[in-house]
Amino acid sequence: MKKTRRILLPAAFLLLTLAAGLAIAGPFSRTDDSISLAGEWKFALDPQDKGMSEKWYAGELKEQIQMPGSCEQRGYGEEAKEPTVGRLTRVVKYEGKAWYQKEITVPKAWKDKRVELFLERCHWESNVWVDDQFVGTQNSLSAPHLYDLGQLSPGMHRLTVCIDNTYKIPIGSWAHAITEDTQGNWNGMIGQLELRATPTVWIKNVQVHPDRMLVDVGNATGSAQEATIQGEKPAKVANRICIRQQFQSRI
């Protein structure tokens, strides 16, 4: 069972100019394990929107594409017949669902760890499956799409991502995120694409306010755990006093 505990830390020791380092002490120390997903992916355009009903995530896609990138960048879509007056003209344009698929290998060292999928920039909506299991949907145009894949067994798994760049949220047709006057309404995933391994008790989110710090701690162990949250000001800051605040909390 996954749980999140939000912990309130008083900010008497915190300054807005402070870059605070946080870690869960003891056996739950942060790990930087990651696997890049850049490279060749399997791929299929879905202009008729048949992929969901036909369960394309359950089989192997036939075409190949290099990621990160967009399907238009790789030449998939409809070629422009003539320039667009007064706006940017893309050589290739596509609007609809496109499917991206990659075989991933979970290392033995990740046994009993929690796995995240990090997609730095998706355009627009993403739907994710691992093997035949649906994971979730996200549609932010400005923040990474981060998926909790839970504890995956070591070995091979099939990761499938369906990207849909049809109009999703009423932000206006002239919004910089989609208009042809700026980047255009492309379909794909850019930036960092990777799997990340974390402990099953981990820091999900940190918010620093003028009078407090809020820390979201996740717990995927299925039982109550004790953890120590440590926040420390860098010792190199001139005319500042280095502090550390600790406490025990069951989460």
C-alpha positions as CSV (number, residue, x, y, z in Angstrom):
1,M,0.0,0.0,0.0
2,K,1.4,3.4,-1.0
3,K,1.1,6.3,1.5
4,T,2.3,9.8,1.6
5,R,3.0,11.7,4.8
6,R,3.4,15.5,4.7
7,I,5.7,16.8,7.4
8,L,5.8,20.4,8.5
9,L,9.2,21.8,9.5
10,P,9.4,25.2,11.3
11,A,11.4,27.7,9.2
12,A,13.1,29.6,12.0
13,F,16.3,28.3,10.7
14,L,15.5,28.8,7.0
15,L,16.4,31.7,4.7
16,L,15.0,32.4,1.3
17,T,18.5,32.5,0.0
18,L,19.2,29.1,1.4
19,A,19.6,26.1,-0.7
20,A,18.6,23.3,1.7
21,G,19.8,19.7,1.2
22,L,17.4,17.0,2.3
23,A,17.9,13.3,2.8
24,I,16.2,10.5,4.6
25,A,18.8,9.1,6.9
26,G,19.6,5.5,7.7
27,P,18.6,2.6,5.5
28,F,16.4,5.0,3.4
29,S,19.3,7.1,2.0
30,R,18.6,8.6,-1.5
31,T,19.9,6.7,-4.5
32,D,20.9,8.1,-7.8
33,D,20.3,4.9,-9.8
34,S,18.9,5.7,-13.2
35,I,18.7,4.2,-16.7
36,S,18.6,6.4,-19.8
37,L,15.8,5.5,-22.3
38,A,17.3,7.5,-25.1
39,G,17.9,5.6,-28.3
40,E,15.8,3.5,-30.6
41,W,12.1,2.9,-29.7
42,K,9.3,1.0,-31.5
43,F,6.7,3.3,-33.0
44,A,3.3,3.7,-34.7
45,L,1.1,6.6,-35.8
46,D,-2.5,6.2,-34.8
47,P,-4.4,8.8,-37.0
48,Q,-7.7,6.7,-36.8
49,D,-7.5,6.4,-33.0
50,K,-7.6,2.6,-33.0
51,G,-4.7,1.8,-30.7
52,M,-6.6,1.9,-27.4
53,S,-9.5,-0.3,-28.6
54,E,-7.1,-2.7,-30.3
55,K,-4.8,-2.8,-27.3
56,W,-1.6,-1.8,-29.2
57,Y,0.2,-1.7,-25.8
58,A,-0.2,-5.5,-25.5
59,G,1.7,-6.2,-28.7
60,E,4.9,-5.2,-30.4
61,L,4.9,-2.0,-32.6
62,K,6.5,-2.4,-36.0
63,E,8.3,0.8,-36.9
64,Q,11.3,2.4,-35.3
65,I,12.1,5.9,-34.1
66,Q,14.9,7.7,-32.3
67,M,14.0,9.3,-29.0
68,P,14.1,11.8,-27.5
69,G,12.4,13.8,-30.3
70,S,9.1,14.3,-32.1
71,C,7.5,12.1,-34.7
72,E,7.5,15.1,-37.1
73,Q,11.2,15.6,-36.5
74,R,11.8,12.0,-37.6
75,G,9.7,12.4,-40.7
76,Y,6.4,10.9,-39.6
77,G,3.3,12.8,-40.5
78,E,1.8,14.7,-43.4
79,E,4.2,16.8,-45.5
80,A,3.4,20.4,-46.0
81,K,2.1,21.2,-49.5
82,E,2.8,25.0,-49.4
83,P,4.2,27.6,-46.9
84,T,1.9,29.0,-44.3
85,V,1.5,32.8,-44.7
86,G,2.6,34.8,-41.6
87,R,3.5,31.8,-39.5
88,L,6.1,29.1,-39.2
89,T,5.7,26.2,-41.6
90,R,6.6,22.7,-40.5
91,V,8.0,20.4,-43.1
92,V,6.0,17.5,-41.6
93,K,2.9,17.9,-39.4
94,Y,0.9,15.4,-37.3
95,E,-1.9,15.8,-34.9
96,G,-3.4,12.7,-33.1
97,K,-2.2,9.8,-31.1
98,A,1.3,8.3,-31.6
99,W,2.6,5.2,-29.8
100,Y,6.2,4.8,-28.5
101,Q,7.4,1.5,-27.1
102,K,10.7,0.2,-25.6
103,E,11.9,-3.0,-24.0
104,I,13.5,-2.1,-20.7
105,T,15.6,-4.3,-18.4
106,V,15.3,-3.8,-14.7
107,P,18.6,-4.6,-13.0
108,K,18.9,-7.2,-10.2
109,A,20.2,-4.5,-8.0
110,W,16.8,-2.8,-8.2
111,K,15.0,-5.7,-6.5
112,D,12.8,-4.3,-3.7
113,K,13.3,-0.7,-4.9
114,R,10.6,1.6,-6.3
115,V,10.9,2.6,-9.9
116,E,9.9,5.9,-11.5
117,L,9.5,6.8,-15.1
118,F,10.7,10.4,-15.8
119,L,9.6,12.0,-19.1
120,E,11.0,15.6,-19.0
121,R,8.8,17.1,-21.7
122,C,5.8,15.5,-23.4
123,H,3.6,17.1,-25.9
124,W,0.8,16.8,-25.1
125,E,-1.0,14.1,-23.1
126,S,0.8,10.9,-22.1
127,N,-0.6,7.5,-21.3
128,V,1.7,4.8,-19.9
129,W,1.6,1.0,-19.8
130,V,4.1,-1.5,-18.3
131,D,3.6,-4.8,-20.1
132,D,-0.2,-5.0,-20.3
133,Q,-0.9,-2.9,-17.1
134,F,-2.1,0.7,-17.4
135,V,-0.1,3.0,-15.2
136,G,-1.7,6.4,-15.7
137,T,-2.3,9.7,-17.6
138,Q,-0.7,13.1,-17.4
139,N,-1.2,16.2,-19.6
140,S,1.1,19.0,-18.3
141,L,2.7,21.2,-21.0
142,S,5.2,22.7,-18.7
143,A,6.3,20.1,-16.1
144,P,7.8,16.7,-16.5
145,H,5.5,13.7,-16.6
146,L,6.6,11.5,-13.6
147,Y,5.1,8.0,-13.2
148,D,5.3,5.7,-10.2
149,L,5.8,2.2,-11.7
150,G,6.0,0.6,-8.3
151,Q,8.3,-2.3,-7.6
152,L,9.2,-4.0,-10.9
153,S,10.6,-7.5,-11.0
154,P,14.2,-7.7,-12.3
155,G,14.3,-8.6,-16.0
156,M,12.7,-7.5,-19.2
157,H,9.5,-5.4,-19.4
158,R,7.7,-3.7,-22.2
159,L,7.2,0.0,-21.7
160,T,4.5,1.7,-23.9
161,V,3.8,5.4,-24.0
162,C,0.9,6.9,-26.1
163,I,1.3,10.6,-26.8
164,D,-1.8,12.5,-27.9
165,N,-1.2,16.1,-29.1
166,T,-4.8,16.9,-30.0
167,Y,-6.3,20.0,-28.1
168,K,-6.7,19.0,-24.5
169,I,-7.0,22.1,-22.2
170,P,-8.7,25.4,-23.2
171,I,-5.5,27.5,-23.2
172,G,-6.3,29.2,-26.5
173,S,-5.0,28.5,-30.0
174,W,-2.4,31.3,-29.7
175,A,-0.7,29.8,-26.6
176,H,3.0,29.6,-27.0
177,A,3.0,25.9,-26.2
178,I,1.0,25.0,-29.3
179,T,0.9,27.9,-31.8
180,E,2.8,27.8,-35.1
181,D,4.2,31.2,-34.3
182,T,6.5,29.5,-31.8
183,Q,7.2,25.8,-31.5
184,G,4.1,24.3,-33.1
185,N,1.9,21.5,-31.8
186,W,4.4,18.7,-32.1
187,N,4.0,15.1,-30.9
188,G,6.7,13.4,-28.9
189,M,8.9,13.3,-25.9
190,I,12.1,15.5,-25.5
191,G,14.7,16.1,-22.8
192,Q,15.6,13.4,-20.3
193,L,13.8,10.1,-20.6
194,E,14.8,7.7,-17.9
195,L,14.0,5.1,-15.3
196,R,14.9,6.0,-11.7
197,A,15.2,3.6,-8.7
198,T,14.4,5.0,-5.3
199,P,14.0,3.4,-1.8
200,T,10.5,2.3,-1.0
201,V,10.4,5.2,1.5
202,W,11.4,8.4,-0.3
203,I,11.1,12.2,-0.5
204,K,8.4,13.0,-3.0
205,N,8.3,16.8,-2.8
206,V,9.8,19.7,-0.9
207,Q,8.3,23.2,-0.7
208,V,10.1,26.0,1.0
209,H,7.9,28.9,2.3
210,P,8.9,32.0,4.3
211,D,7.8,30.5,7.5
212,R,8.0,26.8,7.0
213,M,9.2,23.8,4.9
214,L,6.7,21.1,3.7
215,V,8.1,17.7,2.9
216,D,6.1,15.0,1.3
217,V,7.4,11.5,2.2
218,G,6.2,8.5,0.3
219,N,5.9,5.0,1.8
220,A,5.4,2.0,-0.6
221,T,6.4,-0.7,1.9
222,G,2.8,-1.5,3.0
223,S,3.5,-0.9,6.7
224,A,4.4,2.0,9.0
225,Q,8.1,3.1,8.9
226,E,10.3,5.3,11.0
227,A,12.4,7.9,9.1
228,T,14.6,10.8,10.0
229,I,14.4,13.9,7.9
230,Q,17.5,16.1,7.8
231,G,17.7,19.6,6.5
232,E,21.0,21.4,6.4
233,K,22.2,24.8,5.2
234,P,25.4,24.7,3.1
235,A,28.4,25.5,5.4
236,K,30.1,27.6,2.7
237,V,27.5,30.4,2.9
238,A,29.3,33.5,4.4
239,N,28.0,34.9,7.6
240,R,25.5,32.1,8.0
241,I,25.2,29.6,10.8
242,C,25.1,26.0,9.6
243,I,22.1,24.2,11.2
244,R,20.6,20.8,11.1
245,Q,17.1,19.8,12.3
246,Q,16.2,16.1,12.9
247,F,13.2,14.3,14.1
248,Q,11.7,10.8,14.2
249,S,8.4,10.2,12.5
250,R,6.3,7.2,11.7
251,I,5.0,7.3,8.1
